[in-house]
Amino acid sequence: MYFPDSLQVVTASTLRARGDVWLPTGTHLTSYIVVMMPMAWWLAIPRGLGIIGIAWAVVIASVISAVLLLGRFWLLSRRD
């Protein structure tokens, strides 16, 4: 659970250091509001997982955020 979250925080920080501010912000909003919130509800209530379902939604959203941010970092690093 800690690795995906740490990875997305470090990658977002490196992008912000490069001056790329809006895409990391949009990625976080998308991952944690658009993906995590409905998934947490779906896993916790209809699937009956409760707090474990919410924790899995956080992990999945962190993985999605990390992958998107790493992709952006890779694209920017290829341009230079």
Backbone as JSON, one array per atom type, in Angstrom:
{
  "sequence": "MYFPDSLQVVTASTLRARGDVWLPTGTHLTSYIVVMMPMAWWLAIPRGLGIIGIAWAVVIASVISAVLLLGRFWLLSRRD",
  "N": [[0.83, -1.19, 0.0], [2.04, 1.19, 0.6], [4.03, 1.67, -1.32], [2.85, 2.34, -3.97], [1.62, 4.8, -3.31], [3.77, 6.32, -2.37], [5.32, 6.38, -4.68], [3.69, 7.84, -6.47], [3.61, 10.31, -5.18], [6.32, 11.14, -5.18], [6.83, 11.2, -7.95], [4.95, 13.12, -8.8], [5.99, 15.31, -7.48], [8.47, 15.59, -8.78], [7.6, 16.25, -11.33], [6.34, 18.69, -10.82], [8.57, 20.13, -10.04], [9.78, 20.38, -12.47], [8.19, 22.26, -13.58], [5.75, 21.5, -14.49], [2.72, 21.78, -13.55], [-0.11, 21.7, -13.69], [-0.95, 19.26, -14.88], [-0.18, 17.13, -13.03], [-1.89, 17.89, -10.93], [-4.42, 17.59, -12.13], [-4.31, 14.85, -12.65], [-4.26, 13.8, -10.06], [-6.78, 14.68, -9.13], [-8.46, 13.32, -10.92], [-7.77, 10.61, -10.38], [-8.34, 10.31, -7.63], [-10.86, 11.42, -7.13], [-12.64, 10.91, -9.31], [-12.14, 8.18, -9.85], [-11.44, 6.78, -7.37], [-13.46, 7.45, -5.41], [-16.1, 6.48, -6.39], [-15.34, 3.8, -6.7], [-14.6, 3.06, -4.11], [-17.06, 3.23, -2.78], [-18.46, 1.24, -4.23], [-16.94, -1.09, -3.74], [-17.06, -1.2, -0.94], [-19.81, -1.18, -0.14], [-21.91, -2.37, -2.08], [-20.37, -4.66, -2.82], [-19.72, -5.59, -0.35], [-17.34, -5.4, 1.17], [-16.62, -3.53, 3.04], [-14.51, -1.6, 5.15], [-12.14, -2.67, 4.19], [-12.59, -2.73, 1.45], [-12.6, 0.02, 0.92], [-9.95, 0.62, 1.51], [-8.68, -0.85, -0.52], [-9.61, 0.57, -2.72], [-8.24, 2.99, -2.38], [-5.61, 2.11, -2.76], [-5.72, 1.2, -5.44], [-6.39, 3.59, -6.76], [-4.08, 5.05, -6.19], [-2.18, 3.57, -7.59], [-3.1, 3.96, -10.23], [-2.77, 6.74, -10.43], [0.04, 6.91, -10.08], [0.97, 5.51, -12.34], [-0.01, 7.1, -14.46], [1.31, 9.53, -13.9], [4.0, 8.72, -14.04], [4.09, 8.02, -16.73], [3.71, 10.54, -17.89], [6.05, 11.83, -16.96], [7.99, 10.28, -18.23], [7.39, 10.87, -20.93], [7.99, 13.65, -20.98], [10.7, 13.56, -20.33], [11.77, 12.34, -22.56], [11.62, 14.27, -24.49], [13.57, 16.18, -23.95]],
  "CA": [[0.0, 0.0, 0.0], [2.86, 2.39, 0.7], [4.83, 1.9, -2.52], [2.17, 3.14, -5.0], [1.4, 6.16, -2.83], [5.07, 6.99, -2.36], [5.73, 6.56, -6.07], [2.95, 8.93, -7.09], [4.01, 11.57, -4.54], [7.65, 11.51, -5.67], [6.73, 11.54, -9.36], [4.25, 14.4, -8.88], [6.94, 16.35, -7.04], [9.46, 15.81, -9.83], [6.94, 16.98, -12.42], [6.15, 20.07, -10.37], [9.89, 20.77, -10.08], [10.04, 20.69, -13.88], [7.27, 23.31, -13.99], [4.5, 20.88, -14.93], [1.91, 21.87, -12.34], [-1.52, 21.4, -13.87], [-1.22, 17.85, -15.17], [-0.22, 16.34, -11.78], [-3.11, 18.23, -10.2], [-5.52, 16.93, -12.82], [-4.16, 13.41, -12.45], [-4.7, 13.49, -8.7], [-8.24, 14.86, -9.07], [-9.08, 12.21, -11.65], [-7.55, 9.34, -9.7], [-8.9, 10.21, -6.28], [-12.28, 11.77, -7.07], [-13.4, 10.22, -10.36], [-11.94, 6.74, -9.76], [-11.45, 6.21, -6.01], [-14.72, 7.63, -4.67], [-17.1, 5.49, -6.76], [-14.84, 2.45, -6.46], [-14.67, 2.82, -2.66], [-18.46, 2.94, -2.47], [-18.84, -0.03, -4.83], [-16.29, -2.19, -3.02], [-17.45, -1.24, 0.47], [-21.23, -1.44, 0.13], [-22.5, -3.47, -2.87], [-19.54, -5.87, -2.76], [-19.72, -6.03, 1.04], [-16.01, -5.5, 1.74], [-16.46, -2.57, 4.14], [-13.3, -0.77, 5.2], [-11.14, -3.29, 3.32], [-12.89, -2.24, 0.11], [-12.14, 1.41, 0.84], [-8.48, 0.58, 1.45], [-8.3, -1.29, -1.86], [-9.88, 1.68, -3.64], [-7.13, 3.93, -2.23], [-4.44, 1.49, -3.4], [-5.93, 1.2, -6.89], [-6.29, 4.98, -7.22], [-2.67, 5.43, -6.12], [-1.5, 2.91, -8.72], [-3.5, 4.67, -11.45], [-2.09, 8.04, -10.39], [1.48, 6.7, -10.28], [1.2, 5.11, -13.74], [-0.22, 8.28, -15.3], [2.38, 10.49, -13.65], [5.25, 8.17, -14.6], [3.98, 8.17, -18.19], [3.96, 11.96, -18.21], [7.46, 12.08, -16.72], [8.72, 9.61, -19.31], [7.21, 11.66, -22.15], [8.75, 14.88, -20.86], [12.14, 13.28, -20.34], [12.16, 11.94, -23.91], [11.69, 15.49, -25.3], [14.77, 16.99, -23.66]],
  "C": [[0.87, 1.25, 0.0], [3.62, 2.69, -0.59], [4.09, 2.7, -3.59], [1.96, 4.59, -4.57], [2.7, 6.94, -2.83], [5.53, 7.31, -3.78], [4.99, 7.73, -6.71], [3.31, 10.27, -6.46], [5.36, 12.05, -5.08], [7.57, 11.93, -7.14], [6.02, 12.87, -9.56], [5.18, 15.54, -8.48], [7.99, 16.63, -8.1], [8.85, 16.56, -11.02], [6.73, 18.44, -12.04], [7.48, 20.82, -10.38], [10.28, 21.13, -11.51], [9.14, 21.8, -14.41], [5.95, 22.79, -14.51], [3.58, 20.78, -13.72], [0.5, 21.35, -12.56], [-1.81, 19.93, -14.15], [-1.17, 16.98, -13.91], [-1.47, 16.63, -10.95], [-4.32, 17.55, -10.82], [-5.5, 15.42, -12.64], [-4.64, 13.01, -11.06], [-6.22, 13.63, -8.56], [-8.96, 13.7, -9.75], [-8.96, 10.9, -10.87], [-8.33, 9.22, -8.4], [-10.36, 10.63, -6.19], [-13.08, 10.95, -8.06], [-13.3, 8.7, -10.22], [-12.16, 6.21, -8.35], [-12.81, 6.3, -5.32], [-15.79, 6.61, -5.09], [-16.64, 4.05, -6.49], [-14.9, 2.1, -4.97], [-16.1, 2.49, -2.26], [-18.83, 1.55, -2.98], [-18.21, -1.21, -4.09], [-16.8, -2.33, -1.59], [-18.89, -1.68, 0.66], [-21.81, -2.55, -0.75], [-21.69, -4.77, -2.82], [-19.37, -6.39, -1.35], [-18.34, -6.13, 1.69], [-15.76, -4.52, 2.89], [-15.18, -1.77, 4.03], [-12.18, -1.36, 4.35], [-11.35, -2.84, 1.87], [-12.44, -0.81, -0.1], [-10.62, 1.45, 0.73], [-8.01, 0.14, 0.07], [-8.55, -0.19, -2.89], [-8.77, 2.72, -3.58], [-5.89, 3.39, -2.93], [-4.57, 1.55, -4.91], [-5.82, 2.61, -7.46], [-4.84, 5.46, -7.19], [-1.88, 4.8, -7.26], [-1.83, 3.63, -10.03], [-2.79, 6.01, -11.53], [-0.61, 7.89, -10.69], [1.78, 6.35, -11.74], [1.03, 6.31, -14.67], [0.9, 9.29, -15.13], [3.72, 10.0, -14.2], [5.25, 8.26, -16.13], [4.25, 9.59, -18.63], [5.45, 12.3, -18.03], [8.31, 11.47, -17.83], [8.61, 10.4, -20.6], [8.01, 12.95, -22.11], [10.25, 14.64, -20.92], [12.63, 12.87, -21.72], [12.33, 13.18, -24.81], [13.0, 16.24, -25.13], [15.98, 16.47, -24.33]]
}
